[in-house]
């Protein structure tokens, strides 16, 4: 199995303005511990959401692996 060389998380928050138009706000966290488990990533996202008082609607985990 190939080693993960980079781990990033993209958190998306969707709000609606007065006219009902959706607006996406994304926060990206890069260079995280590549050995982090799914539960550790969820805990990290929950802590960030509480600190900035912004609930996230979607969380994307991007793992980069070297194939060669």
N, C-alpha and C positions, 0 to 999 in steps of 0.2 A: 504494500500500500504506500502511496506517495504521501510525503509530509505536507501539511498545510503551511504555506509560507506567509500568508497574510489573512487576517480576519477583520472584516468591517461589518458594521451594523447601520442600516438606514431605517430611521423611524419616521413615519408619516402621520401627520395630524391634519384632518380635513375639517374646515369650517365653512359656513355658509354666510354670505353677506345678506343685506336687507332685501335684495332682489332675488335671493335664492340661488345665486351663482356659487358653486363650490370653489374653494381655494385650498390648495395643498401646501402645507409647510413641511419640509423635510429637514431632518437633522441627521448628520452622518458622523459616525464615530469610527475612526480607523486605527490601525496599529494596535489592536487588542491582542490579548494573550491567545495564541493559536491553539492552546490546549484546553480552552474554556469549554465546559459542557453546556448542553442546552439549558439546563436549570440555572447555571451561573449566568448565562446570557439573559435569561428571563429576569433574574434578580437584578442584574445591572440595569436593564431597561426600566424596571419598576422603580428603582432608586432614582434614576434620572428623571422619570416622569413626576415623581413626588417633589424632587428638588426644584424643577422649573415650573411645576404646577400646570402641566400640559399633558393630557392623556393622549396616547398614541393609538391610532386606528389600525395601523399596519406596521409590522416589523419584518424587515428583510435582513437575512444574514448572508454575507458574501464571503465565501472561502476561496482563496486562491491556492492552487497546487501546482508545483513544478512537475511536469510530466517526464522530463529527461534527466 
